[in-house]
Amino acid sequence: MTAAPLLTAAPDTIAAAARRVMARCDELARVSADAASIERVYLSPEHARVNRLAAEWMRELGMRTWQDAAGNRVGRIGDAAAPALMIGSHLDTVLDAGRYDGIAGVLMALEVVRLLRVPTADGDGWTVPLPFAIEVVAFSDEEGTRFGRALLGSSAVAGTWNDAWWTLMDADGVSLRQAFLEFGLDPARVGEAARRPDELVGYLEAHIEQGPELDRAGEALAVVSSIASARRFQLVVEGEARHAGGTPYDMRRDALLGASEAALAVERICSAEHHIVGTVGRFEAFPGAVNVIPGEVKFSLDLRGEFDGERDRVWDALARELDDIMGRRGLRWRSREVHSAPAVFCAPLLQDVVAGGIRATLPPRSEAPPVIFSRAGHDGMSLGAVTDVGMLFLRNPEGISHHPDESVAAGDVAHGIRALAEAVLLRGTERV
């Protein structure tokens, strides 16, 4: 694909756009349920506040804007009868979050609209000179922080909402159905958020890389090839709770030691595999007394891989290892799968336009931009059920994410805005 730039905006204009993105990330960071950290979850007062801010910024650009039936904020510009290229990310956060995960992608999408819009023929509004409209979407629940189920907002847009989710409860015992009602949404109308394939020409998302590959390579931007498949399990190890002082070692059936050995096996087996990541993120021992041998341990396992088959093969290997560990220690174990998502591969056409967009930001005769797969989940995993998906990664110094130290440089944001705008223009031409 040609690297000749299509965008006519001056460098100063793009630098100003990047500064605006950084300032608005700071502004949104102040919308938090916790004064000491960033916390913004689905169907909360903070969710409502950032939706209102996003709506103001969309109207400022001449976009028509609405909140859909699942609480996502959408803005549209262009031919009302044309299908749309959807660009966006999410505005919700994990607990004690950083300020760029998801948020930067929404704000960059708005700056792309600012760069590409032109006055309508009658001079009374704005449009885009493309064979499709542009819709910017701020998804409402990518993280799943409140109800333990990720991608709720984008699942509704993709038409894959599951009515079994209505009974999900938050930590305060509020059901998802009740939260919908309290937010002013009608659970019976959630299906109205769904989009048809003929309404969309694709979905593009810019996102900070939630890892260190670009930083280590000294690269600002990358094409995303796919979004990792994932499986999550709740595991239980059962032993026998007995007196800590009175029980000799040859009689102990210590569930904590067995579970600890299992966690180390996750690290050993997964680290030996290419593009497989396993994480034990939660670990609880019962009864939890200082003078009692743990009789039960509950722990989580998050397993991710570039390919579904490799991921499943590693799970089978882990299960055999747990059989061996627990058999040696006289313990029992069981698992319950709580989440499964297949890998989503970015469409070749959209990989091409993202690569072309990045090339347009590079000096002539530069090497091809890096291509990496995303180990983290994104709303594109849902959108892949209804349209083609493409992603652009931005360098994240040290690879820190889901943490207050998460960062991105304004210069990289500027390159990302330009690359994303070039990608949109390429998608609208015959030069793909």
N, C-alpha and C positions, 0 to 999 in steps of 0.2 A: 504493500500500500504506500502511496506517495506520502512524503513527509512535508510537502509544501504547505505552509500555513494557509488556512482559510479565514481565520479570524483577523479582523482589521483593527481591533482595539489596541491602543497604545500601551506600552509597558507600565506607564504611570497609572493608567486606568485599572489595570489588573492588580497592581500593587495596592491601590486604594481598596479594591474589592477584598483582597486578602486581609487588610487591616480591619475592614468592616466585619469580616467573618470572626476574626480573633476577638474583637470588642464584643460582638454579640454572644460568642461563647462565654465570655466573662459575665455578660448580663444574664444569660440563662442560668449560669451557675449559682446566681443569687436566688433563684427560684427553687427553694429546697424546703423539705419538711424538717430538716435539722439545721440549726443555725451554724453548727460547727463543721458541717460536711455537706456534700451534695447527695440528696436523696429525693428522687422524683419518680413515683411509681404510678401504675395504671389506675385511672379513674379516681385520682386524688385531686384535692384543690390545686396542687402544683401542676398536675397534668392540665387542668383547665386554664391555668394562668399562662403556661407556655403555648398552648393552642391559641390563646388570644393574641399573644405577641407574634406568633407566626402568621396569624391572619392579618395583622396590621402590616407586616413586612410584605406579604403577598399583595395586598391591596395597593400598597405604595408602588408596586411594580406594574399595576394595571391588570392584575390577575383576578379572575373570579374565584372566590374561595368559599369553602364549606367544610363543616365537620361531618364526616360520614357516620353511618349507623353503628360503627364499632369504636368511634372516638378518635379516628385518625383525622388529621387536618390536611386538606388537599387544596391546592391552587392550580388554576388552569389558565393558559394563554394560547391564543391561536384559533384556528377555524373550529367553530362549535360542532360542525358535522364530521370532522376528521378524527381518525384514531389518534391516540396520544402516545408519545414517548414519556414514560414515567421516570422521574429522577428523584432520589431522596434517600432517606435513612430514618433514624428514630430519635425521639427526644426524651424517652424514659431512661432511667439509670439503674445501676445496681446500688447497693448501700455503700456509702463512703466512696463515691465514684470520682472519676476524673471528669474533665469538662469537654472532652473532644469526641469520645466514643459515640458515634451516631450523630451527635449534634453537628459536628463539622460538616458532615455529608449533606445534611438538610440545608445548612446555610450556604455551602458552596453551590448547591443546586439553584438557590435563589440568585446568586451572583451570576450564574450562567444565563439565567433569564434576563438579568439586567444587561449583560453584554450583547445578547442576541436580539432583543426586542427592537421593533421599529414601529413608527406611528402607523395607525390604520389609514386607509385611503381618505377617509373623511376627516382625519385629524382629531377625532374625538376619543381615541383610545390607543391601545397598543396591541401588536400581534407579533408573530415570529415568521420570518420568511422561509418556511419549511413546508414540506408536503404532509406534515403531521402537526398536531398541537403538542405543547409541552405541559405536563402535569408535574408539579412538585408535591411530594407526599412526605409528611412527617408522621411516621408510624408511632403508635401509642404504646406498644408493649412488646418490644423485641426481647427484653431481658428476662421477663417472667418473674421479676422480683417479688411482686405482691402475692400472686396466686400459684407460683411454682410451675407455671406452664408458659414457656417462651413462645414468641411469635404470634400472640393472639391477634394483634391488629392486622398484621399482614396476612394471617390465615383467613381472616374475614374478607379481605380484598381478593384473595385467591379463590374464594368460594369453598374453602375446606374447613369452615367452622364446624365443630363437633358439639352437638347439644349436650353431650355428657359433661362438658366443661362447666355448665351452669352451676353445678354443685361444688365446684372448687371453692375452698375456704382460704381466707387470709389468716394471719396470725391472731387477729382479733375475733375470729369466728364469723366474719362477714363473707357471705357467698358472692360469687361472681354475679349472679343474677341480681342480688340486692344492691351490689355496687353499681351495676348498670343503671338501675332505677334511681339511685341516689345521685348519680352523675347527670341524670336527665335523659338517658338513653332508654329506648324501648327494646327489651330482649327479643320480642317477637319480630322486630324489624332488622335484626342484625344481618340477615341475608341480603338486604339492600346495599350493603357495602361491597358485595361481590362484583367483580368485573368479568366481562366476557373476553375471550381471546381476540375477537374481531375489534374490540375497543382499544387495543394496545398494540404498539409496534415493538415494544420491548421495555425493559427496566434497567436503568443504569444507577449504580451507587458508588460514590466516593467514600472511603473509610480509612481511618488510620490503620496501619498494620498493627495487630495486637501481638507482635513478636518482633525480634531483632534482625530479621534477614536483610531488610533494606539498609538499616543502619550499619550493619557489619559490612555490607557490600559498597557503602558510600553512594547509594542511589537514592534519589528523591521519590521516584514513582515506580509502580509496577503494574503490569496486567495480572489480574487474578484469573487463574485457569479453572478453579473449582472451589466449592465450599465443602469442607470436610463432612463426611458421614459421622454420625454420633449415636452411641448407645449409652444409656445411664442405668445403673442398677443400685438397688438397696440390698445390702448383704447382711446376713445375721450369722454370727458364730456362736454356738451354744456349747458350754462346758458345764462346770459345777461350781457353785459358790460355796466356799468353805473357809474355815478359820485360817487367817494368814499365818499365825504363829504355830498352830497345832497340826498343820497338814504337811507331811514330808513331801519332798519333790516327786518321789516316785508315785505318789497318790494324787498329784495335782492334775486337774483338767482345766487349765487356765485359758479362758477364752480370749483374754487380752493378748497373751503371747502368740496364740494361733493367728489372731487377726493381724497382729503386727508383722508376723512372718508373711502373711498374705499380702499386706501392703508393700513390703519390700519385694515380693515376687512380681507385683505389678510394675514396679520401677525396673526390675531386672529384665523382665520379658519384653516390656514395651520399648525400653531404651535400646534393645538389640535389634529392633525392627525399623525399617525405613518408613518414615511418615506415619507412624502410629504413636499416639500419645495417650497414656493412661494416668489418671489422677485420682487419688483418694483424698477427698476434700472435707469429709465429715467423719468423725470417729467418736463413738460414745460407748463407755463401759458401764455395766450394771452389776451389782447394785451401786457401785461408786463410793464405797466406804474404804477408808484407808487401811482397815484391818480385815478386809474380806477379799479373798481371791475372786476376780471377776468371773461371774458365771455366764455372762452374755455380753457380746459386743455387736453394735450396729455400726456399719460404715457404708459410705457411698463409693461408687466407682463411675468415673466419667471416662469413656473410651472413644477416641476419635481417630479417623484415618482418612487418607485420600481416596481409598477405594473400599466399597462395602465388603467385598470378599476378604480382603486383608484384615479389616477390622474384625470380622466374624471369626476368622481363623485364629486371631490372637485371643479373642474371648474364649474359644474352645480350649486353647492352650492354658489359659489362666484357670479355667474350670478344672482341668486335669491336675494342675499344680495344687489347687485348693483341696482337691480330693486327697492328694498325697500328704499335704501338710496336716490336714485335720485327722486323717487316718493315723499318722504317726503320733499325734498328740491326744488321741481319744476324744476328739471333738466332732461336732456335727456343723454343717453349714448349709445355708439355703440362700437363694437370691430371688429378687423380684425386679423385672425390667420395668422401669418407670418412664423411659423415653427412648424412641428410636426414630432416626431420621436418615434417609439415604443421602449419599453425596449428590450435590447438584453441580453439574458441569456448565460453565459459562458458554453461551452460544458462540460458535466460531466467528460469526459475523461481528458480534459485539466485542469479542476479544480483538478482532482486527481493527475496529474503529477506535477502541481504547488504545491499542498499540500505536495507531496512526496519530491519535491525539497526543500521546506522550512524545512521539518522534518530532512532532511540530514544535515542541518546547526545547529540543536538543540542538546542539550545533550540527551543521552538515557533516555527513559521513560518520556520525556517531554509531556505536554498536546498537543493535536492537535492544529495546527496553527489557528488563527482566520479567520473567513470568513465574509466578509463585502460586501455590494453592493456599487457601485460607483455612487455618486450623480452627478458627473461631466461627461460630454460627452467625448468620445475618438474615435480614428479612428476605433477601433473594432466595433463600431456601424455600420459602412459601411461594414467592412470585413465580418460581420455576414451574409451578403447576398450571399457570395460566398464560405465561408469555416467556420470551427469551430473556435471559439475564446476562448482564455484564458488570464487572466491577473494576474499580481503580483503587489501588492502595497508595497511601502516603506514608513516608518514613515516620517512624515513631522512635525517637531517641531512647536507647536502652530497651526498647520493646515493652515498656511498662504500660499496662492497661488495667481497667477495673480498679483503679487506685488513684488517689489525689495527685501523685507524681506523673501521671499520664501527660504527654506533651506532644506538640507538633510545632514546627517552625513556620513563621509567617511566610518566609520565602518558599517553602515547600507547598504551603497552601496556595500561593500565587501560581506556582507551576501546575498544581492540581486543578485549579479553576480553569486555567487556559487549556490544559489537556482535556478536561471534561467538555468544555465548550467546543473545542476542535472535534472531539468525538461525536458530539451531537450534530455538528455541521456535516461531518463525513457520513453519518447515518442518513442525512437528508439529501445526499448527492448520489450520482452514479459512480463516484470514485471509490467504491468499496468492492 
